[in-house]
Amino acid sequence: MSDSDRYQGRVNTLATKPPSSSRAAVHTTGLVRRFGSTVAIDELDLTVQEGEIYGFLGPNGAGKSTAVRILCTLLKPSAGTARVAGYDVVADPQSVRMRIGVALQDAALDERQTGRELLTLQGRLYGLSSAQIRMRLTAVLDLVDIGSAIDRVIASYSGGMKRRLDLAASLVHNPQVLFLDEPTTGLDPHSRARVWNEIRRLNRDLGMTIFLTTQYLEEADTLADRVGIISSGRLVAEGPPSTLKRSAGHDVIVAEVEGSTCRAVDALHSVDGLGAVSMTESSITVDSPDGPAALGSVAVALGRAGLHIRSLTMRTPTLDDVFMELTGSRIERDEIHR
């Protein structure tokens, strides 16, 4: 059985019943995108309901941004179909564009303008009247916290302020579906928390559908009603975060160590009852069906391997553990070494 077949089988096992496409904000069938011989998106079937926050989770290079660019009509698919807000992205891209807001990884901001000038221009590009623009700016600035900086030139903004301004610009025309492509990458924890709060407000107060791509596990776990996990262009798991984490079905022991972790793997493989073992330069992660019972054996095995244990902890599964179980690699590790 090929990896692709195995992945698809796991999607069917882990996913909740697919939502109906009758009121779908986003719906794709067999979506494919190739760049020469490279397949970036591979037979993607996806349905996002109106009013849902959908988290699209995966490491760099998994295909997240490519999928968003297709859904936003910036790229054409090589095969398959995609509909956003009820319109086909290829047959009627203009209707899609009028109904979506988009904040991509690289904010396209003219730093010589003030924030207010940029938002006003955005309103004009969508055909809003001056009165409508004033009303929409009041509403947007109430949702997205920019404060007095709105009348400063964008060149003076911090990275977090630029992200929030880009988010505000994507909301000026009151879109039905908002695409956020890794909106908090590179932000400090305080700025990231503020963006999270604004995303929640948009969904709660306006009922806006939000399609959020991220490589941050906590972001997907905290914000998303459902999560789709993508690897090598394929959807490998989908469902509510709590359901996906329960599907891993094991405890996780994490050892922070000093010394060569390579020797530890062989030692741990000799311990009965342990599951998958993975490692970084300074930590070792071990799956176990009974974490409390296995802690002592893990500690002894690591000590015999000549490692100094700085800490030994046990936790319940995360979305990264689900990804590890499905693909054999970790999202978190890919973040560290990308």
Secondary structure as a PSIPRED ss2 file (coil, helix, strand):
# PSIPRED VFORMAT (PSIPRED V4.0)

   1 M C   1.000  0.000  0.000
   2 S C   1.000  0.000  0.000
   3 D H   0.000  1.000  0.000
   4 S H   0.000  1.000  0.000
   5 D H   0.000  1.000  0.000
   6 R H   0.000  1.000  0.000
   7 Y H   0.000  1.000  0.000
   8 Q H   0.000  1.000  0.000
   9 G H   0.000  1.000  0.000
  10 R H   0.000  1.000  0.000
  11 V H   0.000  1.000  0.000
  12 N H   0.000  1.000  0.000
  13 T H   0.000  1.000  0.000
  14 L H   0.000  1.000  0.000
  15 A C   1.000  0.000  0.000
  16 T C   1.000  0.000  0.000
  17 K C   1.000  0.000  0.000
  18 P C   1.000  0.000  0.000
  19 P C   1.000  0.000  0.000
  20 S C   1.000  0.000  0.000
  21 S C   1.000  0.000  0.000
  22 S C   1.000  0.000  0.000
  23 R C   1.000  0.000  0.000
  24 A E   0.000  0.000  1.000
  25 A E   0.000  0.000  1.000
  26 V E   0.000  0.000  1.000
  27 H E   0.000  0.000  1.000
  28 T E   0.000  0.000  1.000
  29 T E   0.000  0.000  1.000
  30 G E   0.000  0.000  1.000
  31 L E   0.000  0.000  1.000
  32 V E   0.000  0.000  1.000
  33 R E   0.000  0.000  1.000
  34 R E   0.000  0.000  1.000
  35 F E   0.000  0.000  1.000
  36 G C   1.000  0.000  0.000
  37 S C   1.000  0.000  0.000
  38 T E   0.000  0.000  1.000
  39 V E   0.000  0.000  1.000
  40 A E   0.000  0.000  1.000
  41 I E   0.000  0.000  1.000
  42 D E   0.000  0.000  1.000
  43 E E   0.000  0.000  1.000
  44 L E   0.000  0.000  1.000
  45 D E   0.000  0.000  1.000
  46 L E   0.000  0.000  1.000
  47 T E   0.000  0.000  1.000
  48 V E   0.000  0.000  1.000
  49 Q E   0.000  0.000  1.000
  50 E C   1.000  0.000  0.000
  51 G C   1.000  0.000  0.000
  52 E C   1.000  0.000  0.000
  53 I E   0.000  0.000  1.000
  54 Y E   0.000  0.000  1.000
  55 G E   0.000  0.000  1.000
  56 F E   0.000  0.000  1.000
  57 L E   0.000  0.000  1.000
  58 G C   1.000  0.000  0.000
  59 P C   1.000  0.000  0.000
  60 N C   1.000  0.000  0.000
  61 G C   1.000  0.000  0.000
  62 A C   1.000  0.000  0.000
  63 G C   1.000  0.000  0.000
  64 K H   0.000  1.000  0.000
  65 S H   0.000  1.000  0.000
  66 T H   0.000  1.000  0.000
  67 A H   0.000  1.000  0.000
  68 V H   0.000  1.000  0.000
  69 R H   0.000  1.000  0.000
  70 I H   0.000  1.000  0.000
  71 L H   0.000  1.000  0.000
  72 C C   1.000  0.000  0.000
  73 T C   1.000  0.000  0.000
  74 L C   1.000  0.000  0.000
  75 L C   1.000  0.000  0.000
  76 K C   1.000  0.000  0.000
  77 P C   1.000  0.000  0.000
  78 S C   1.000  0.000  0.000
  79 A E   0.000  0.000  1.000
  80 G E   0.000  0.000  1.000
  81 T E   0.000  0.000  1.000
  82 A E   0.000  0.000  1.000
  83 R E   0.000  0.000  1.000
  84 V E   0.000  0.000  1.000
  85 A C   1.000  0.000  0.000
  86 G C   1.000  0.000  0.000
  87 Y E   0.000  0.000  1.000
  88 D E   0.000  0.000  1.000
  89 V C   1.000  0.000  0.000
  90 V C   1.000  0.000  0.000
  91 A C   1.000  0.000  0.000
  92 D C   1.000  0.000  0.000
  93 P H   0.000  1.000  0.000
  94 Q H   0.000  1.000  0.000
  95 S H   0.000  1.000  0.000
  96 V H   0.000  1.000  0.000
  97 R H   0.000  1.000  0.000
  98 M H   0.000  1.000  0.000
  99 R C   1.000  0.000  0.000
 100 I E   0.000  0.000  1.000
 101 G E   0.000  0.000  1.000
 102 V E   0.000  0.000  1.000
 103 A E   0.000  0.000  1.000
 104 L C   1.000  0.000  0.000
 105 Q C   1.000  0.000  0.000
 106 D C   1.000  0.000  0.000
 107 A C   1.000  0.000  0.000
 108 A C   1.000  0.000  0.000
 109 L C   1.000  0.000  0.000
 110 D C   1.000  0.000  0.000
 111 E C   1.000  0.000  0.000
 112 R C   1.000  0.000  0.000
 113 Q C   1.000  0.000  0.000
 114 T E   0.000  0.000  1.000
 115 G H   0.000  1.000  0.000
 116 R H   0.000  1.000  0.000
 117 E H   0.000  1.000  0.000
 118 L H   0.000  1.000  0.000
 119 L H   0.000  1.000  0.000
 120 T H   0.000  1.000  0.000
 121 L H   0.000  1.000  0.000
 122 Q H   0.000  1.000  0.000
 123 G H   0.000  1.000  0.000
 124 R H   0.000  1.000  0.000
 125 L H   0.000  1.000  0.000
 126 Y C   1.000  0.000  0.000
 127 G C   1.000  0.000  0.000
 128 L C   1.000  0.000  0.000
 129 S C   1.000  0.000  0.000
 130 S H   0.000  1.000  0.000
 131 A H   0.000  1.000  0.000
 132 Q H   0.000  1.000  0.000
 133 I H   0.000  1.000  0.000
 134 R H   0.000  1.000  0.000
 135 M H   0.000  1.000  0.000
 136 R H   0.000  1.000  0.000
 137 L H   0.000  1.000  0.000
 138 T H   0.000  1.000  0.000
 139 A H   0.000  1.000  0.000
 140 V H   0.000  1.000  0.000
 141 L H   0.000  1.000  0.000
 142 D H   0.000  1.000  0.000
 143 L H   0.000  1.000  0.000
 144 V C   1.000  0.000  0.000
 145 D C   1.000  0.000  0.000
 146 I C   1.000  0.000  0.000
 147 G H   0.000  1.000  0.000
 148 S H   0.000  1.000  0.000
 149 A H   0.000  1.000  0.000
 150 I H   0.000  1.000  0.000
 151 D H   0.000  1.000  0.000
 152 R C   1.000  0.000  0.000
 153 V E   0.000  0.000  1.000
 154 I H   0.000  1.000  0.000
 155 A H   0.000  1.000  0.000
 156 S H   0.000  1.000  0.000
 157 Y C   1.000  0.000  0.000
 158 S C   1.000  0.000  0.000
 159 G H   0.000  1.000  0.000
 160 G H   0.000  1.000  0.000
 161 M H   0.000  1.000  0.000
 162 K H   0.000  1.000  0.000
 163 R H   0.000  1.000  0.000
 164 R H   0.000  1.000  0.000
 165 L H   0.000  1.000  0.000
 166 D H   0.000  1.000  0.000
 167 L H   0.000  1.000  0.000
 168 A H   0.000  1.000  0.000
 169 A H   0.000  1.000  0.000
 170 S C   1.000  0.000  0.000
 171 L C   1.000  0.000  0.000
 172 V C   1.000  0.000  0.000
 173 H C   1.000  0.000  0.000
 174 N C   1.000  0.000  0.000
 175 P C   1.000  0.000  0.000
 176 Q C   1.000  0.000  0.000
 177 V E   0.000  0.000  1.000
 178 L E   0.000  0.000  1.000
 179 F E   0.000  0.000  1.000
 180 L E   0.000  0.000  1.000
 181 D E   0.000  0.000  1.000
 182 E C   1.000  0.000  0.000
 183 P C   1.000  0.000  0.000
 184 T C   1.000  0.000  0.000
 185 T C   1.000  0.000  0.000
 186 G C   1.000  0.000  0.000
 187 L C   1.000  0.000  0.000
 188 D C   1.000  0.000  0.000
 189 P H   0.000  1.000  0.000
 190 H H   0.000  1.000  0.000
 191 S H   0.000  1.000  0.000
 192 R H   0.000  1.000  0.000
 193 A H   0.000  1.000  0.000
 194 R H   0.000  1.000  0.000
 195 V H   0.000  1.000  0.000
 196 W H   0.000  1.000  0.000
 197 N H   0.000  1.000  0.000
 198 E H   0.000  1.000  0.000
 199 I H   0.000  1.000  0.000
 200 R H   0.000  1.000  0.000
 201 R H   0.000  1.000  0.000
 202 L H   0.000  1.000  0.000
 203 N H   0.000  1.000  0.000
 204 R H   0.000  1.000  0.000
 205 D H   0.000  1.000  0.000
 206 L H   0.000  1.000  0.000
 207 G C   1.000  0.000  0.000
 208 M C   1.000  0.000  0.000
 209 T E   0.000  0.000  1.000
 210 I E   0.000  0.000  1.000
 211 F E   0.000  0.000  1.000
 212 L E   0.000  0.000  1.000
 213 T E   0.000  0.000  1.000
 214 T E   0.000  0.000  1.000
 215 Q C   1.000  0.000  0.000
 216 Y C   1.000  0.000  0.000
 217 L H   0.000  1.000  0.000
 218 E H   0.000  1.000  0.000
 219 E H   0.000  1.000  0.000
 220 A H   0.000  1.000  0.000
 221 D H   0.000  1.000  0.000
 222 T H   0.000  1.000  0.000
 223 L H   0.000  1.000  0.000
 224 A C   1.000  0.000  0.000
 225 D C   1.000  0.000  0.000
 226 R E   0.000  0.000  1.000
 227 V E   0.000  0.000  1.000
 228 G E   0.000  0.000  1.000
 229 I E   0.000  0.000  1.000
 230 I E   0.000  0.000  1.000
 231 S E   0.000  0.000  1.000
 232 S C   1.000  0.000  0.000
 233 G C   1.000  0.000  0.000
 234 R E   0.000  0.000  1.000
 235 L E   0.000  0.000  1.000
 236 V E   0.000  0.000  1.000
 237 A E   0.000  0.000  1.000
 238 E E   0.000  0.000  1.000
 239 G E   0.000  0.000  1.000
 240 P C   1.000  0.000  0.000
 241 P H   0.000  1.000  0.000
 242 S H   0.000  1.000  0.000
 243 T H   0.000  1.000  0.000
 244 L H   0.000  1.000  0.000
 245 K H   0.000  1.000  0.000
 246 R H   0.000  1.000  0.000
 247 S H   0.000  1.000  0.000
 248 A H   0.000  1.000  0.000
 249 G C   1.000  0.000  0.000
 250 H C   1.000  0.000  0.000
 251 D E   0.000  0.000  1.000
 252 V E   0.000  0.000  1.000
 253 I E   0.000  0.000  1.000
 254 V E   0.000  0.000  1.000
 255 A E   0.000  0.000  1.000
 256 E E   0.000  0.000  1.000
 257 V E   0.000  0.000  1.000
 258 E E   0.000  0.000  1.000
 259 G C   1.000  0.000  0.000
 260 S C   1.000  0.000  0.000
 261 T H   0.000  1.000  0.000
 262 C H   0.000  1.000  0.000
 263 R H   0.000  1.000  0.000
 264 A H   0.000  1.000  0.000
 265 V H   0.000  1.000  0.000
 266 D H   0.000  1.000  0.000
 267 A H   0.000  1.000  0.000
 268 L H   0.000  1.000  0.000
 269 H H   0.000  1.000  0.000
 270 S C   1.000  0.000  0.000
 271 V C   1.000  0.000  0.000
 272 D C   1.000  0.000  0.000
 273 G C   1.000  0.000  0.000
 274 L C   1.000  0.000  0.000
 275 G C   1.000  0.000  0.000
 276 A C   1.000  0.000  0.000
 277 V E   0.000  0.000  1.000
 278 S E   0.000  0.000  1.000
 279 M E   0.000  0.000  1.000
 280 T C   1.000  0.000  0.000
 281 E C   1.000  0.000  0.000
 282 S C   1.000  0.000  0.000
 283 S E   0.000  0.000  1.000
 284 I E   0.000  0.000  1.000
 285 T E   0.000  0.000  1.000
 286 V E   0.000  0.000  1.000
 287 D E   0.000  0.000  1.000
 288 S E   0.000  0.000  1.000
 289 P C   1.000  0.000  0.000
 290 D C   1.000  0.000  0.000
 291 G H   0.000  1.000  0.000
 292 P H   0.000  1.000  0.000
 293 A H   0.000  1.000  0.000
 294 A H   0.000  1.000  0.000
 295 L H   0.000  1.000  0.000
 296 G H   0.000  1.000  0.000
 297 S H   0.000  1.000  0.000
 298 V H   0.000  1.000  0.000
 299 A H   0.000  1.000  0.000
 300 V H   0.000  1.000  0.000
 301 A H   0.000  1.000  0.000
 302 L H   0.000  1.000  0.000
 303 G H   0.000  1.000  0.000
 304 R H   0.000  1.000  0.000
 305 A C   1.000  0.000  0.000
 306 G C   1.000  0.000  0.000
 307 L C   1.000  0.000  0.000
 308 H E   0.000  0.000  1.000
 309 I E   0.000  0.000  1.000
 310 R E   0.000  0.000  1.000
 311 S E   0.000  0.000  1.000
 312 L E   0.000  0.000  1.000
 313 T E   0.000  0.000  1.000
 314 M E   0.000  0.000  1.000
 315 R E   0.000  0.000  1.000
 316 T C   1.000  0.000  0.000
 317 P C   1.000  0.000  0.000
 318 T C   1.000  0.000  0.000
 319 L H   0.000  1.000  0.000
 320 D H   0.000  1.000  0.000
 321 D H   0.000  1.000  0.000
 322 V H   0.000  1.000  0.000
 323 F H   0.000  1.000  0.000
 324 M H   0.000  1.000  0.000
 325 E H   0.000  1.000  0.000
 326 L H   0.000  1.000  0.000
 327 T H   0.000  1.000  0.000
 328 G C   1.000  0.000  0.000
 329 S C   1.000  0.000  0.000
 330 R C   1.000  0.000  0.000
 331 I H   0.000  1.000  0.000
 332 E H   0.000  1.000  0.000
 333 R H   0.000  1.000  0.000
 334 D H   0.000  1.000  0.000
 335 E H   0.000  1.000  0.000
 336 I H   0.000  1.000  0.000
 337 H H   0.000  1.000  0.000
 338 R C   1.000  0.000  0.000
